[in-house]
Amino acid sequence: MEQLFNKLDELYNEIVGIRRFLHEYPELSFEEVETAKYIAQFHENLGHKVQTNVGGNGVLAYLIGGKPGPTIALRADFDALPIQEQTDVPYKSKNDGVMHACGHDGHTASLLGLAKALNSMQAEIEGTIVFLHQHAEELPPGGAIAMIEDGCLEGVDVIFGTHLQAQTPLGEIGYRSGPLQAAPDRFDIKIIGKGGHGASPHETKDSIVIGAQLINNLQQIVSRRIDPLESAVVSICNFEAKNPYNVIADTAEMTGTVRTFKEDIRNFIEEEIDRVIKGTCLVSGADYEYTYSRGYPTTVNHEAETNFVATLAPSVPGVTNVRETEPIMGGEDFSYYLQQIKGTFFFTGAKNPESTETYPHHHPKFDIDERALLIAAKVLGSAALKYAKNNKLSFSAN
């Protein structure tokens, strides 16, 4: 393992350079054409077998080791977000209104650097490493499900992935067996009332007042209809009824999100929202339209693979703390891979210990401590090599 760590140390500046280049030229989900070309060219230059346009803009690269063993997939996503960057870094986004505000540029840079390091050790590698570069993690239906349908997991025995966490201290690895991240769903509601003059509200069915009452009623789903020992979120994130100052709006539209870990609670909330809308509109004589769109499944880590990473992580240079993390309500389409094969998804701390202010993911001033790129690469690389060594006998016999 020391050989891998030394090689990654030598590649650190190149890994940072890759991350900064990708940060300057971000591309939105399902539009990552140039990023995909960059990734594919990098692997082709290493001599890896490369498959492009996997499920859309996805890229697969294969490093076939010199010895028999399992097939291990390592995943990194590479899409950006529709956010106008507000940082002052020299590698600030050059694409107006688009920003790597979630660390996917770092995920890709870490995996590409790891690919180059492992390539130099090809003769000693047991089995095959699949570098799974996934597009469109940020926008449902996401890239994972399409890549799976296009065969990205064929022959793969296990999968590992990580997410850089800007608000978790540098050097910390967070793991959790079982549910790690919630199922993120979306709902859209349109209140159809009757508009009119602001001076004559009695002649209208005020969609804004109805909508405001509906928001209050929806809050009772979690606070009064869900067991307090369970976890759920119902949030209204957009409310729009734009009109002149003296005109009562015909319609009001709102969009929100539901976050759950359990399928029965997910189903209940979807139905309960409809019931609450119907009752609220009935009182006021208004009509409505309601659409509930399911996002990714809950991310559920496999126990053996999670414990495996938790056990090896403390011996990785740069890792100062390994802890069992609490589940979070953010969604992640790595969940689809874990429904198909065994594996685990863990968090890599990327908060600069000297920073006085840290901005969260999806913030226009988001940034990471780039030393986390090296730690992520070393943990993923350790997982791949150790898993291969631990499981080589069963594959040698086949």
LOROLUM-339865 format. One record per residue (C-alpha): x, y, z; residue in one letter; residue number from 1. Coordinates in Angstrom, 3 decimals. Example, Ala and Ser with C-alpha at 12.3 -4.5 7.8 and 13.67 -1.06 7.14 Angstrom:
BEGIN
+----------+----------+----------+----+-----+
|       px |       py |       pz | aa |   i |
+----------+----------+----------+----+-----+
|   12.300 |   -4.500 |    7.800 |  A |   1 |
|   13.670 |   -1.060 |    7.140 |  S |   2 |
+----------+----------+----------+----+-----+
END
This chain:
BEGIN
+----------+----------+----------+----+-----+
|       px |       py |       pz | aa |   i |
+----------+----------+----------+----+-----+
|    0.000 |    0.000 |    0.000 |  M |   1 |
|    2.939 |    2.305 |    0.626 |  E |   2 |
|    3.704 |    2.268 |   -3.101 |  Q |   3 |
|    0.222 |    3.600 |   -3.865 |  L |   4 |
|    0.441 |    6.299 |   -1.213 |  F |   5 |
|    3.842 |    7.478 |   -2.441 |  N |   6 |
|    2.650 |    7.620 |   -6.030 |  K |   7 |
|   -0.432 |    9.631 |   -5.073 |  L |   8 |
|    1.749 |   12.047 |   -3.109 |  D |   9 |
|    3.808 |   12.570 |   -6.267 |  E |  10 |
|    0.616 |   13.229 |   -8.241 |  L |  11 |
|   -0.926 |   15.651 |   -5.744 |  Y |  12 |
|   -0.189 |   18.822 |   -7.709 |  N |  13 |
|   -1.567 |   17.228 |  -10.867 |  E |  14 |
|   -4.740 |   16.171 |   -9.035 |  I |  15 |
|   -5.230 |   19.728 |   -7.782 |  V |  16 |
|   -4.629 |   21.039 |  -11.293 |  G |  17 |
|   -7.297 |   18.711 |  -12.695 |  I |  18 |
|   -9.769 |   19.819 |  -10.051 |  R |  19 |
|   -9.144 |   23.495 |  -10.768 |  R |  20 |
|   -9.467 |   23.015 |  -14.530 |  F |  21 |
|  -12.786 |   21.231 |  -14.097 |  L |  22 |
|  -13.909 |   23.922 |  -11.671 |  H |  23 |
|  -13.267 |   26.596 |  -14.299 |  E |  24 |
|  -15.345 |   24.795 |  -16.924 |  Y |  25 |
|  -18.386 |   23.288 |  -15.173 |  P |  26 |
|  -21.285 |   21.765 |  -17.057 |  E |  27 |
|  -24.853 |   21.176 |  -15.916 |  L |  28 |
|  -26.453 |   17.775 |  -15.443 |  S |  29 |
|  -27.100 |   15.979 |  -18.747 |  F |  30 |
|  -24.994 |   18.633 |  -20.547 |  E |  31 |
|  -21.503 |   17.416 |  -19.511 |  E |  32 |
|  -20.202 |   16.797 |  -23.035 |  V |  33 |
|  -16.775 |   18.435 |  -22.752 |  E |  34 |
|  -16.154 |   17.092 |  -19.245 |  T |  35 |
|  -16.885 |   13.567 |  -20.444 |  A |  36 |
|  -14.452 |   14.029 |  -23.347 |  K |  37 |
|  -11.758 |   15.226 |  -20.934 |  Y |  38 |
|  -12.229 |   12.201 |  -18.683 |  I |  39 |
|  -12.221 |    9.747 |  -21.574 |  A |  40 |
|   -9.065 |   11.265 |  -23.068 |  Q |  41 |
|   -7.280 |   11.085 |  -19.725 |  F |  42 |
|   -7.947 |    7.353 |  -19.446 |  H |  43 |
|   -7.126 |    6.704 |  -23.095 |  E |  44 |
|   -3.755 |    8.353 |  -22.559 |  N |  45 |
|   -3.145 |    5.828 |  -19.772 |  L |  46 |
|   -3.984 |    2.977 |  -22.113 |  G |  47 |
|   -7.186 |    1.985 |  -20.344 |  H |  48 |
|  -10.100 |    0.436 |  -22.173 |  K |  49 |
|  -12.681 |    3.241 |  -22.340 |  V |  50 |
|  -16.400 |    3.220 |  -22.988 |  Q |  51 |
|  -18.185 |    6.541 |  -23.575 |  T |  52 |
|  -21.820 |    7.640 |  -23.796 |  N |  53 |
|  -22.785 |    5.125 |  -21.136 |  V |  54 |
|  -26.394 |    5.865 |  -20.245 |  G |  55 |
|  -25.898 |    9.345 |  -21.673 |  G |  56 |
|  -22.665 |   11.184 |  -20.848 |  N |  57 |
|  -21.250 |    8.517 |  -18.533 |  G |  58 |
|  -17.702 |    7.196 |  -18.982 |  V |  59 |
|  -16.299 |    3.801 |  -17.983 |  L |  60 |
|  -12.595 |    3.010 |  -17.909 |  A |  61 |
|  -11.058 |   -0.379 |  -17.138 |  Y |  62 |
|   -7.685 |   -1.202 |  -15.625 |  L |  63 |
|   -7.098 |   -4.941 |  -15.955 |  I |  64 |
|   -4.627 |   -6.093 |  -13.347 |  G |  65 |
|   -1.773 |   -8.477 |  -13.972 |  G |  66 |
|   -3.222 |  -11.062 |  -11.584 |  K |  67 |
|   -6.664 |  -12.687 |  -11.264 |  P |  68 |
|   -9.132 |  -11.246 |   -8.789 |  G |  69 |
|  -12.495 |   -9.519 |   -8.359 |  P |  70 |
|  -13.880 |   -6.615 |  -10.366 |  T |  71 |
|  -14.127 |   -3.482 |   -8.247 |  I |  72 |
|  -15.911 |   -0.278 |   -9.302 |  A |  73 |
|  -14.910 |    3.148 |   -7.994 |  L |  74 |
|  -17.401 |    5.903 |   -8.741 |  R |  75 |
|  -17.091 |    9.679 |   -9.122 |  A |  76 |
|  -19.747 |   12.086 |  -10.413 |  D |  77 |
|  -18.887 |   15.108 |  -12.556 |  F |  78 |
|  -21.884 |   17.408 |  -13.091 |  D |  79 |
|  -22.228 |   20.965 |  -11.752 |  A |  80 |
|  -25.090 |   23.175 |  -10.557 |  L |  81 |
|  -26.988 |   26.197 |  -11.957 |  P |  82 |
|  -25.369 |   28.622 |   -9.494 |  I |  83 |
|  -23.486 |   31.862 |  -10.141 |  Q |  84 |
|  -20.151 |   31.510 |   -8.360 |  E |  85 |
|  -19.253 |   34.248 |   -5.848 |  Q |  86 |
|  -15.771 |   33.163 |   -4.795 |  T |  87 |
|  -12.566 |   35.077 |   -5.546 |  D |  88 |
|  -10.361 |   32.078 |   -6.330 |  V |  89 |
|   -8.208 |   32.225 |   -9.487 |  P |  90 |
|   -9.923 |   29.093 |  -10.816 |  Y |  91 |
|  -13.403 |   30.618 |  -10.535 |  K |  92 |
|  -16.015 |   29.296 |  -12.982 |  S |  93 |
|  -15.802 |   30.758 |  -16.474 |  K |  94 |
|  -19.254 |   29.463 |  -17.421 |  N |  95 |
|  -21.821 |   32.066 |  -16.426 |  D |  96 |
|  -24.458 |   30.757 |  -14.050 |  G |  97 |
|  -22.839 |   27.334 |  -13.646 |  V |  98 |
|  -20.642 |   26.239 |  -10.729 |  M |  99 |
|  -19.132 |   23.158 |   -9.139 |  H | 100 |
|  -20.791 |   23.942 |   -5.806 |  A | 101 |
|  -20.935 |   20.379 |   -4.501 |  C | 102 |
|  -17.418 |   19.024 |   -4.956 |  G | 103 |
|  -17.949 |   16.836 |   -8.005 |  H | 104 |
|  -14.903 |   18.396 |   -9.644 |  D | 105 |
|  -12.927 |   17.121 |   -6.654 |  G | 106 |
|  -14.459 |   13.654 |   -6.875 |  H | 107 |
|  -13.406 |   13.404 |  -10.513 |  T | 108 |
|   -9.919 |   14.754 |   -9.911 |  A | 109 |
|   -9.347 |   12.276 |   -7.074 |  S | 110 |
|  -10.465 |    9.337 |   -9.205 |  L | 111 |
|   -8.392 |   10.383 |  -12.210 |  L | 112 |
|   -5.310 |   10.796 |  -10.024 |  G | 113 |
|   -5.967 |    7.402 |   -8.464 |  L | 114 |
|   -6.363 |    5.870 |  -11.928 |  A | 115 |
|   -2.938 |    7.167 |  -12.913 |  K | 116 |
|   -1.352 |    5.889 |   -9.715 |  A | 117 |
|   -2.907 |    2.435 |  -10.040 |  L | 118 |
|   -1.965 |    2.284 |  -13.708 |  N | 119 |
|    1.701 |    2.411 |  -12.688 |  S | 120 |
|    1.068 |   -0.663 |  -10.505 |  M | 121 |
|   -0.850 |   -2.666 |  -13.127 |  Q | 122 |
|    1.314 |   -5.791 |  -12.923 |  A | 123 |
|    0.710 |   -6.167 |   -9.177 |  E | 124 |
|   -3.022 |   -5.451 |   -9.213 |  I | 125 |
|   -5.284 |   -8.413 |   -8.523 |  E | 126 |
|   -8.455 |   -8.254 |  -10.582 |  G | 127 |
|   -9.983 |   -5.382 |  -12.535 |  T | 128 |
|  -10.637 |   -1.791 |  -11.474 |  I | 129 |
|  -13.602 |   -0.065 |  -13.117 |  V | 130 |
|  -13.444 |    3.726 |  -12.959 |  F | 131 |
|  -17.111 |    4.683 |  -13.110 |  L | 132 |
|  -17.465 |    8.358 |  -14.038 |  H | 133 |
|  -21.098 |    9.304 |  -13.672 |  Q | 134 |
|  -22.935 |   12.253 |  -15.142 |  H | 135 |
|  -26.067 |   13.998 |  -13.799 |  A | 136 |
|  -26.067 |   13.147 |  -10.108 |  E | 137 |
|  -27.660 |   16.478 |   -9.228 |  E | 138 |
|  -30.834 |   16.235 |  -11.313 |  L | 139 |
|  -33.372 |   13.381 |  -11.176 |  P | 140 |
|  -33.741 |   10.898 |  -12.751 |  P | 141 |
|  -29.936 |   11.146 |  -12.480 |  G | 142 |
|  -27.191 |    9.376 |  -14.356 |  G | 143 |
|  -26.754 |    6.270 |  -12.193 |  A | 144 |
|  -29.947 |    4.475 |  -13.206 |  I | 145 |
|  -29.299 |    5.079 |  -16.918 |  A | 146 |
|  -25.705 |    3.852 |  -16.624 |  M | 147 |
|  -26.880 |    0.718 |  -14.832 |  I | 148 |
|  -29.447 |    0.070 |  -17.547 |  E | 149 |
|  -26.624 |    0.484 |  -20.065 |  D | 150 |
|  -24.567 |   -2.220 |  -18.337 |  G | 151 |
|  -22.061 |   -0.307 |  -16.206 |  C | 152 |
|  -22.243 |   -2.900 |  -13.406 |  L | 153 |
|  -21.945 |   -5.998 |  -15.573 |  E | 154 |
|  -19.352 |   -8.280 |  -13.991 |  G | 155 |
|  -18.737 |   -5.876 |  -11.086 |  V | 156 |
|  -18.484 |   -7.516 |   -7.666 |  D | 157 |
|  -18.380 |   -4.489 |   -5.367 |  V | 158 |
|  -18.558 |   -0.694 |   -5.584 |  I | 159 |
|  -17.046 |    2.076 |   -3.444 |  F | 160 |
|  -17.663 |    5.806 |   -3.551 |  G | 161 |
|  -17.094 |    8.920 |   -1.474 |  T | 162 |
|  -18.398 |   12.463 |   -1.176 |  H | 163 |
|  -16.259 |   15.405 |   -0.097 |  L | 164 |
|  -17.927 |   17.200 |    2.826 |  Q | 165 |
|  -17.062 |   20.894 |    3.083 |  A | 166 |
|  -18.365 |   21.236 |    6.637 |  Q | 167 |
|  -16.634 |   18.130 |    7.983 |  T | 168 |
|  -13.070 |   18.596 |    9.287 |  P | 169 |
|  -10.187 |   17.723 |    6.983 |  L | 170 |
|   -8.873 |   14.256 |    7.802 |  G | 171 |
|  -12.182 |   12.848 |    9.004 |  E | 172 |
|  -13.854 |    9.852 |    7.351 |  I | 173 |
|  -17.545 |    9.333 |    8.056 |  G | 174 |
|  -19.112 |    5.912 |    7.554 |  Y | 175 |
|  -22.481 |    4.347 |    8.315 |  R | 176 |
|  -23.938 |    0.901 |    7.721 |  S | 177 |
|  -27.571 |    0.876 |    6.605 |  G | 178 |
|  -29.489 |    4.036 |    5.645 |  P | 179 |
|  -27.083 |    6.927 |    5.078 |  L | 180 |
|  -28.967 |    9.396 |    2.886 |  Q | 181 |
|  -32.675 |   10.018 |    2.416 |  A | 182 |
|  -34.937 |    9.556 |   -0.590 |  A | 183 |
|  -35.348 |   13.067 |   -2.074 |  P | 184 |
|  -38.768 |   13.661 |   -3.687 |  D | 185 |
|  -40.373 |   16.741 |   -5.238 |  R | 186 |
|  -43.932 |   17.977 |   -5.316 |  F | 187 |
|  -45.618 |   20.746 |   -7.308 |  D | 188 |
|  -48.937 |   22.332 |   -6.330 |  I | 189 |
|  -51.092 |   24.813 |   -8.209 |  K | 190 |
|  -53.981 |   26.487 |   -6.359 |  I | 191 |
|  -56.683 |   27.509 |   -8.826 |  I | 192 |
|  -58.852 |   30.243 |   -7.325 |  G | 193 |
|  -60.676 |   33.246 |   -8.723 |  K | 194 |
|  -58.872 |   36.544 |   -9.124 |  G | 195 |
|  -60.261 |   40.035 |   -8.845 |  G | 196 |
|  -59.711 |   43.555 |   -7.648 |  H | 197 |
|  -57.748 |   43.967 |   -4.446 |  G | 198 |
|  -60.477 |   46.263 |   -3.143 |  A | 199 |
|  -63.125 |   43.530 |   -3.471 |  S | 200 |
|  -61.671 |   40.377 |   -1.911 |  P | 201 |
|  -65.144 |   39.043 |   -1.121 |  H | 202 |
|  -65.730 |   38.525 |   -4.840 |  E | 203 |
|  -62.627 |   36.334 |   -5.208 |  T | 204 |
|  -61.213 |   33.001 |   -4.157 |  K | 205 |
|  -57.849 |   34.335 |   -3.063 |  D | 206 |
|  -55.215 |   31.816 |   -4.173 |  S | 207 |
|  -52.536 |   33.501 |   -2.040 |  I | 208 |
|  -54.519 |   33.240 |    1.189 |  V | 209 |
|  -55.453 |   29.645 |    0.342 |  I | 210 |
|  -51.823 |   28.872 |   -0.454 |  G | 211 |
|  -50.627 |   30.416 |    2.814 |  A | 212 |
|  -53.146 |   28.334 |    4.760 |  Q | 213 |
|  -52.045 |   25.252 |    2.834 |  L | 214 |
|  -48.407 |   25.808 |    3.816 |  I | 215 |
|  -49.403 |   25.919 |    7.480 |  N | 216 |
|  -51.514 |   22.773 |    7.108 |  N | 217 |
|  -48.730 |   20.867 |    5.369 |  L | 218 |
|  -46.409 |   21.466 |    8.320 |  Q | 219 |
|  -48.696 |   19.326 |   10.456 |  Q | 220 |
|  -47.950 |   16.214 |    8.399 |  I | 221 |
|  -44.553 |   15.728 |   10.032 |  V | 222 |
|  -45.330 |   17.331 |   13.394 |  S | 223 |
|  -48.667 |   15.571 |   13.957 |  R | 224 |
|  -48.971 |   12.636 |   11.566 |  R | 225 |
|  -45.478 |   11.056 |   11.671 |  I | 226 |
|  -44.120 |    9.162 |   14.674 |  D | 227 |
|  -41.639 |   11.506 |   16.431 |  P | 228 |
|  -39.127 |    8.657 |   16.528 |  L | 229 |
|  -39.094 |    8.526 |   12.712 |  E | 230 |
|  -37.419 |   10.984 |   10.322 |  S | 231 |
|  -39.177 |   12.992 |    7.622 |  A | 232 |
|  -39.059 |   16.434 |    6.034 |  V | 233 |
|  -41.759 |   18.359 |    4.159 |  V | 234 |
|  -40.460 |   21.731 |    2.960 |  S | 235 |
|  -42.041 |   24.361 |    0.707 |  I | 236 |
|  -39.127 |   25.916 |   -1.167 |  C | 237 |
|  -40.890 |   28.134 |   -3.693 |  N | 238 |
|  -44.178 |   30.071 |   -3.611 |  F | 239 |
|  -45.150 |   32.263 |   -6.542 |  E | 240 |
|  -48.281 |   34.307 |   -7.292 |  A | 241 |
|  -46.937 |   37.370 |   -9.069 |  K | 242 |
|  -49.499 |   40.077 |   -9.804 |  N | 243 |
|  -49.900 |   43.889 |   -9.757 |  P | 244 |
|  -50.161 |   45.371 |   -6.270 |  Y | 245 |
|  -53.951 |   45.764 |   -6.495 |  N | 246 |
|  -54.955 |   42.511 |   -8.182 |  V | 247 |
|  -55.762 |   39.317 |   -6.297 |  I | 248 |
|  -54.130 |   36.360 |   -8.061 |  A | 249 |
|  -56.137 |   33.686 |   -9.850 |  D | 250 |
|  -53.488 |   31.076 |   -9.142 |  T | 251 |
|  -50.644 |   30.410 |   -6.766 |  A | 252 |
|  -47.940 |   27.821 |   -7.381 |  E | 253 |
|  -45.584 |   26.184 |   -4.925 |  M | 254 |
|  -42.829 |   23.632 |   -5.114 |  T | 255 |
|  -41.340 |   21.620 |   -2.304 |  G | 256 |
|  -39.409 |   18.567 |   -1.278 |  T | 257 |
|  -40.059 |   15.487 |    0.843 |  V | 258 |
|  -37.200 |   13.569 |    2.479 |  R | 259 |
|  -37.704 |   10.132 |    4.020 |  T | 260 |
|  -35.779 |    6.975 |    4.863 |  F | 261 |
|  -38.618 |    4.440 |    4.948 |  K | 262 |
|  -40.814 |    3.534 |    1.990 |  E | 263 |
|  -44.033 |    3.300 |    4.023 |  D | 264 |
|  -43.525 |    6.834 |    5.360 |  I | 265 |
|  -42.710 |    8.026 |    1.851 |  R | 266 |
|  -45.964 |    6.548 |    0.534 |  N | 267 |
|  -47.967 |    7.985 |    3.439 |  F | 268 |
|  -46.662 |   11.522 |    2.947 |  I | 269 |
|  -47.363 |   11.460 |   -0.788 |  E | 270 |
|  -51.004 |   10.560 |   -0.089 |  E | 271 |
|  -51.296 |   12.879 |    2.913 |  E | 272 |
|  -50.176 |   15.931 |    0.936 |  I | 273 |
|  -52.977 |   15.256 |   -1.547 |  D | 274 |
|  -55.510 |   14.906 |    1.275 |  R | 275 |
|  -54.392 |   18.164 |    2.917 |  V | 276 |
|  -54.528 |   20.080 |   -0.385 |  I | 277 |
|  -57.974 |   18.734 |   -1.146 |  K | 278 |
|  -59.348 |   19.702 |    2.279 |  G | 279 |
|  -57.787 |   23.175 |    2.250 |  T | 280 |
|  -59.149 |   23.965 |   -1.203 |  C | 281 |
|  -62.568 |   22.519 |   -0.397 |  L | 282 |
|  -63.051 |   24.985 |    2.465 |  V | 283 |
|  -62.426 |   27.919 |    0.096 |  S | 284 |
|  -64.125 |   26.525 |   -2.991 |  G | 285 |
|  -60.893 |   26.450 |   -4.954 |  A | 286 |
|  -59.477 |   23.773 |   -7.238 |  D | 287 |
|  -55.921 |   22.449 |   -7.470 |  Y | 288 |
|  -53.350 |   20.476 |   -9.423 |  E | 289 |
|  -50.837 |   18.266 |   -7.614 |  Y | 290 |
|  -47.843 |   16.345 |   -8.933 |  T | 291 |
|  -45.533 |   14.195 |   -6.804 |  Y | 292 |
|  -42.245 |   13.193 |   -8.430 |  S | 293 |
|  -40.104 |   10.514 |   -6.811 |  R | 294 |
|  -36.372 |   11.089 |   -6.704 |  G | 295 |
|  -33.624 |    8.658 |   -5.792 |  Y | 296 |
|  -34.129 |    5.781 |   -3.358 |  P | 297 |
|  -32.677 |    5.885 |    0.142 |  T | 298 |
|  -28.921 |    5.246 |    0.103 |  T | 299 |
|  -28.457 |    2.041 |    2.091 |  V | 300 |
|  -24.879 |    0.883 |    2.700 |  N | 301 |
|  -24.005 |   -2.803 |    2.999 |  H | 302 |
|  -22.715 |   -3.791 |    6.430 |  E | 303 |
|  -19.653 |   -5.866 |    5.535 |  A | 304 |
|  -18.278 |   -3.394 |    2.990 |  E | 305 |
|  -18.952 |   -0.430 |    5.292 |  T | 306 |
|  -17.110 |   -2.072 |    8.185 |  N | 307 |
|  -14.314 |   -2.966 |    5.779 |  F | 308 |
|  -13.744 |    0.699 |    4.873 |  V | 309 |
|  -14.114 |    1.810 |    8.497 |  A | 310 |
|  -11.425 |   -0.676 |    9.512 |  T | 311 |
|   -8.869 |    0.248 |    6.852 |  L | 312 |
|   -9.346 |    4.029 |    6.911 |  A | 313 |
|   -7.386 |    4.740 |   10.132 |  P | 314 |
|   -4.192 |    3.408 |    8.527 |  S | 315 |
|   -4.457 |    5.769 |    5.540 |  V | 316 |
|   -2.049 |    8.750 |    5.677 |  P | 317 |
|   -3.919 |   11.997 |    6.256 |  G | 318 |
|   -6.865 |   10.372 |    8.027 |  V | 319 |
|   -7.020 |   11.679 |   11.588 |  T | 320 |
|  -10.467 |   10.536 |   12.651 |  N | 321 |
|  -12.862 |    7.784 |   11.562 |  V | 322 |
|  -16.356 |    7.934 |   13.006 |  R | 323 |
|  -19.814 |    6.564 |   12.474 |  E | 324 |
|  -21.794 |    9.455 |   11.027 |  T | 325 |
|  -25.463 |   10.250 |   11.490 |  E | 326 |
|  -27.787 |    9.829 |    8.487 |  P | 327 |
|  -28.427 |   12.992 |    6.483 |  I | 328 |
|  -31.523 |   14.114 |    4.602 |  M | 329 |
|  -29.635 |   14.929 |    1.398 |  G | 330 |
|  -30.195 |   12.533 |   -1.505 |  G | 331 |
|  -27.645 |   10.644 |   -3.611 |  E | 332 |
|  -28.199 |    8.409 |   -6.633 |  D | 333 |
|  -25.320 |    6.154 |   -5.586 |  F | 334 |
|  -28.299 |    4.426 |   -3.972 |  S | 335 |
|  -29.127 |    2.742 |   -7.283 |  Y | 336 |
|  -25.749 |    0.983 |   -7.406 |  Y | 337 |
|  -26.210 |   -0.321 |   -3.876 |  L | 338 |
|  -29.580 |   -1.788 |   -4.837 |  Q | 339 |
|  -27.803 |   -3.891 |   -7.471 |  Q | 340 |
|  -24.497 |   -4.939 |   -5.881 |  I | 341 |
|  -22.734 |   -4.781 |   -2.530 |  K | 342 |
|  -20.715 |   -1.739 |   -1.587 |  G | 343 |
|  -20.565 |    1.397 |    0.521 |  T | 344 |
|  -20.565 |    5.178 |    0.229 |  F | 345 |
|  -18.610 |    7.248 |    2.759 |  F | 346 |
|  -17.851 |   10.883 |    3.511 |  F | 347 |
|  -14.419 |   12.548 |    3.294 |  T | 348 |
|  -13.914 |   15.704 |    5.341 |  G | 349 |
|  -12.858 |   18.737 |    3.301 |  A | 350 |
|  -13.140 |   21.661 |    5.723 |  K | 351 |
|  -10.019 |   23.791 |    6.030 |  N | 352 |
|   -9.118 |   23.818 |    9.736 |  P | 353 |
|   -7.803 |   27.371 |    9.396 |  E | 354 |
|  -10.938 |   28.732 |    7.731 |  S | 355 |
|  -13.078 |   31.074 |    9.823 |  T | 356 |
|  -16.154 |   30.689 |    7.617 |  E | 357 |
|  -17.265 |   27.586 |    5.761 |  T | 358 |
|  -20.030 |   27.631 |    3.188 |  Y | 359 |
|  -22.319 |   24.624 |    2.702 |  P | 360 |
|  -22.827 |   22.581 |   -0.420 |  H | 361 |
|  -24.864 |   24.306 |   -3.157 |  H | 362 |
|  -23.778 |   27.747 |   -1.899 |  H | 363 |
|  -22.273 |   30.277 |   -4.377 |  P | 364 |
|  -19.185 |   30.586 |   -2.137 |  K | 365 |
|  -18.696 |   26.846 |   -1.662 |  F | 366 |
|  -15.108 |   25.585 |   -1.699 |  D | 367 |
|  -13.039 |   22.732 |   -0.273 |  I | 368 |
|   -9.633 |   22.143 |    1.247 |  D | 369 |
|   -7.867 |   20.497 |   -1.674 |  E | 370 |
|   -5.805 |   18.273 |    0.618 |  R | 371 |
|   -9.006 |   16.232 |    0.922 |  A | 372 |
|   -8.557 |   15.144 |   -2.703 |  L | 373 |
|   -5.496 |   13.164 |   -1.727 |  L | 374 |
|   -7.183 |   11.586 |    1.284 |  I | 375 |
|  -10.204 |   10.541 |   -0.797 |  A | 376 |
|   -7.957 |    8.971 |   -3.437 |  A | 377 |
|   -5.908 |    7.095 |   -0.833 |  K | 378 |
|   -8.958 |    5.659 |    0.956 |  V | 379 |
|  -10.612 |    4.589 |   -2.304 |  L | 380 |
|   -7.348 |    3.110 |   -3.557 |  G | 381 |
|   -6.771 |    1.254 |   -0.289 |  S | 382 |
|  -10.301 |   -0.130 |   -0.438 |  A | 383 |
|   -9.802 |   -1.409 |   -3.983 |  A | 384 |
|   -6.410 |   -3.048 |   -3.388 |  L | 385 |
|   -7.252 |   -4.571 |   -0.009 |  K | 386 |
|  -10.604 |   -5.874 |   -1.176 |  Y | 387 |
|   -8.907 |   -7.499 |   -4.154 |  A | 388 |
|   -6.265 |   -9.113 |   -1.942 |  K | 389 |
|   -8.849 |  -10.365 |    0.573 |  N | 390 |
|  -11.021 |  -11.918 |   -2.146 |  N | 391 |
|   -8.477 |  -13.087 |   -4.728 |  K | 392 |
|   -8.650 |  -16.801 |   -3.880 |  L | 393 |
|  -12.298 |  -17.258 |   -4.786 |  S | 394 |
|  -11.663 |  -15.647 |   -8.171 |  F | 395 |
|   -8.429 |  -17.508 |   -8.837 |  S | 396 |
|  -10.348 |  -20.762 |   -8.569 |  A | 397 |
|  -12.862 |  -19.810 |  -11.240 |  N | 398 |
+----------+----------+----------+----+-----+
END
